[in-house]
Amino acid sequence: MRIGAVEIILIIVLALVLFGGTKIAGLGKSLGKSIKEFRNEIRSDGPSVAVGSSDAEPAPTVLPAAKVEDAAENRG
């Protein structure tokens, strides 16, 4: 089932009657701003908000197997 031009015009007229022109214009404006912000964030190099916090514990150091064996020999 396809939607023709008459149906689209009817939907637009009903939306104008139900919501009014100013609300629909405001909705379009906010939708445009949201899309613009989303595109700018996608194009930016990294996130604008810091992911980690400064008081978080540092990640543990992972040693290669050879260094672990050397450390075990030195302890005992």
Distance bins in CASP14 RR format, pairs under 12 A and 6 or more apart:
PFRMAT RR
TARGET T0000
AUTHOR 0000-0000-0000
RMODE 2
METHOD distances of the structure
MODEL  1
1 7 0 0 0 0 0 1 0 0 0 0 0
2 8 0 0 0 0 0 1 0 0 0 0 0
3 9 0 0 0 0 0 1 0 0 0 0 0
3 10 0 0 0 0 1 0 0 0 0 0 0
3 11 0 0 0 0 1 0 0 0 0 0 0
3 12 0 0 0 0 0 1 0 0 0 0 0
4 10 0 0 0 0 1 0 0 0 0 0 0
4 11 0 0 0 0 0 1 0 0 0 0 0
5 11 0 0 0 0 0 1 0 0 0 0 0
5 12 0 0 0 0 0 1 0 0 0 0 0
6 12 0 0 0 0 0 1 0 0 0 0 0
6 13 0 0 0 0 0 1 0 0 0 0 0
7 13 0 0 0 0 0 1 0 0 0 0 0
7 14 0 0 0 0 0 1 0 0 0 0 0
8 14 0 0 0 0 0 1 0 0 0 0 0
8 15 0 0 0 0 0 1 0 0 0 0 0
9 15 0 0 0 0 0 1 0 0 0 0 0
9 16 0 0 0 0 0 1 0 0 0 0 0
10 16 0 0 0 0 0 1 0 0 0 0 0
10 17 0 0 0 0 0 1 0 0 0 0 0
11 17 0 0 0 0 0 1 0 0 0 0 0
11 18 0 0 0 0 0 1 0 0 0 0 0
11 24 0 0 0 0 0 1 0 0 0 0 0
12 18 0 0 0 0 0 1 0 0 0 0 0
12 19 0 0 0 0 0 1 0 0 0 0 0
12 20 0 0 0 0 0 1 0 0 0 0 0
12 21 0 0 0 0 0 1 0 0 0 0 0
12 24 0 0 0 0 1 0 0 0 0 0 0
13 19 0 0 0 0 0 1 0 0 0 0 0
13 20 0 0 0 0 0 1 0 0 0 0 0
13 21 0 0 0 0 0 1 0 0 0 0 0
13 24 0 0 0 0 0 1 0 0 0 0 0
14 20 0 0 0 0 0 1 0 0 0 0 0
14 24 0 0 0 0 0 1 0 0 0 0 0
15 21 0 0 0 0 1 0 0 0 0 0 0
15 23 0 0 0 0 1 0 0 0 0 0 0
15 24 1 0 0 1 0 0 0 0 0 0 0
15 25 0 0 0 0 0 1 0 0 0 0 0
15 27 0 0 0 0 1 0 0 0 0 0 0
15 28 0 0 0 0 0 1 0 0 0 0 0
16 22 0 0 0 0 0 1 0 0 0 0 0
16 23 0 0 0 0 1 0 0 0 0 0 0
16 24 1 0 0 1 0 0 0 0 0 0 0
16 25 0 0 0 0 0 1 0 0 0 0 0
16 27 0 0 0 0 0 1 0 0 0 0 0
17 23 0 0 0 0 0 1 0 0 0 0 0
17 24 0 0 0 0 0 1 0 0 0 0 0
18 24 0 0 0 0 1 0 0 0 0 0 0
19 25 0 0 0 0 1 0 0 0 0 0 0
19 26 0 0 0 0 1 0 0 0 0 0 0
19 27 1 0 0 1 0 0 0 0 0 0 0
19 28 0 0 0 0 0 1 0 0 0 0 0
20 26 0 0 0 0 0 1 0 0 0 0 0
20 27 0 0 0 0 0 1 0 0 0 0 0
21 27 0 0 0 0 1 0 0 0 0 0 0
21 28 0 0 0 0 0 1 0 0 0 0 0
21 29 0 0 0 0 0 1 0 0 0 0 0
22 28 0 0 0 0 0 1 0 0 0 0 0
22 29 0 0 0 0 0 1 0 0 0 0 0
23 29 0 0 0 0 0 1 0 0 0 0 0
23 30 0 0 0 0 0 1 0 0 0 0 0
24 30 0 0 0 0 0 1 0 0 0 0 0
24 31 0 0 0 0 0 1 0 0 0 0 0
25 31 0 0 0 0 0 1 0 0 0 0 0
25 32 0 0 0 0 0 1 0 0 0 0 0
26 32 0 0 0 0 1 0 0 0 0 0 0
26 33 0 0 0 0 1 0 0 0 0 0 0
26 34 0 0 0 0 0 1 0 0 0 0 0
27 33 0 0 0 0 0 1 0 0 0 0 0
27 34 0 0 0 0 0 1 0 0 0 0 0
28 34 0 0 0 0 1 0 0 0 0 0 0
28 35 0 0 0 0 1 0 0 0 0 0 0
28 36 0 0 0 0 0 1 0 0 0 0 0
29 35 0 0 0 0 0 1 0 0 0 0 0
29 36 0 0 0 0 0 1 0 0 0 0 0
30 36 0 0 0 0 0 1 0 0 0 0 0
30 37 0 0 0 0 0 1 0 0 0 0 0
31 37 0 0 0 0 0 1 0 0 0 0 0
31 38 0 0 0 0 0 1 0 0 0 0 0
32 38 0 0 0 0 1 0 0 0 0 0 0
32 39 0 0 0 0 1 0 0 0 0 0 0
32 40 0 0 0 0 0 1 0 0 0 0 0
33 39 0 0 0 0 0 1 0 0 0 0 0
33 40 0 0 0 0 0 1 0 0 0 0 0
34 40 0 0 0 0 0 1 0 0 0 0 0
34 41 0 0 0 0 0 1 0 0 0 0 0
35 41 0 0 0 0 0 1 0 0 0 0 0
35 42 0 0 0 0 0 1 0 0 0 0 0
36 42 0 0 0 0 0 1 0 0 0 0 0
36 43 0 0 0 0 0 1 0 0 0 0 0
37 43 0 0 0 0 0 1 0 0 0 0 0
37 44 0 0 0 0 0 1 0 0 0 0 0
37 48 0 0 0 0 0 1 0 0 0 0 0
38 44 0 0 0 0 0 1 0 0 0 0 0
40 46 0 0 0 0 0 1 0 0 0 0 0
40 48 0 0 0 0 1 0 0 0 0 0 0
41 47 1 0 0 1 0 0 0 0 0 0 0
41 48 1 0 0 1 0 0 0 0 0 0 0
41 49 0 0 0 0 0 1 0 0 0 0 0
50 56 0 0 0 0 0 1 0 0 0 0 0
52 58 0 0 0 0 0 1 0 0 0 0 0
52 59 0 0 0 0 0 1 0 0 0 0 0
61 67 0 0 0 0 0 1 0 0 0 0 0
61 68 0 0 0 0 0 1 0 0 0 0 0
61 71 0 0 0 0 0 1 0 0 0 0 0
62 68 0 0 0 0 1 0 0 0 0 0 0
63 69 0 0 0 0 1 0 0 0 0 0 0
63 70 0 0 0 0 1 0 0 0 0 0 0
63 71 1 0 0 1 0 0 0 0 0 0 0
63 72 0 0 0 0 0 1 0 0 0 0 0
64 70 0 0 0 0 1 0 0 0 0 0 0
64 71 0 0 0 0 0 1 0 0 0 0 0
65 71 0 0 0 0 0 1 0 0 0 0 0
65 72 0 0 0 0 0 1 0 0 0 0 0
66 72 0 0 0 0 0 1 0 0 0 0 0
66 73 0 0 0 0 0 1 0 0 0 0 0
67 73 0 0 0 0 0 1 0 0 0 0 0
67 74 0 0 0 0 0 1 0 0 0 0 0
68 74 0 0 0 0 0 1 0 0 0 0 0
68 75 0 0 0 0 0 1 0 0 0 0 0
69 75 0 0 0 0 0 1 0 0 0 0 0
70 76 0 0 0 0 0 1 0 0 0 0 0
END
